C-alpha cells in the first residue's frame, strides 16, 4: 500500500473500485444514444429539461417512476424509463 492510498483510507476517502459488470449512466446514455432517441444532445440536458436535480446514479434511481416515465414519454421515443434503459443496455452491449 502506498502512502497516498494509506492517507486516503485514513481520511475515509478510499477510491471507488468500479464494478466491471456495472455500466455508468454516462456511458449507457452517451451523446450518440441521446441524439438518436431524443431531442437532447446529452443525458444531462435531458435531466435538466425535466428539472431533475441529479448528481449521482442514486439520484436518478430516486426519481419517482411515474414522474420519470412522463418525462421519458415527452422527451424521447420510448414509452417509459424501463424501455429506455433496456434499449440503452442492448445498444451498449452490441458495441
Helices and strands as residue ranges (DSSP letters): H 3-10, H 25-28, H 31-37, H 43-49, H 57-61, H 65-75, H 81-93
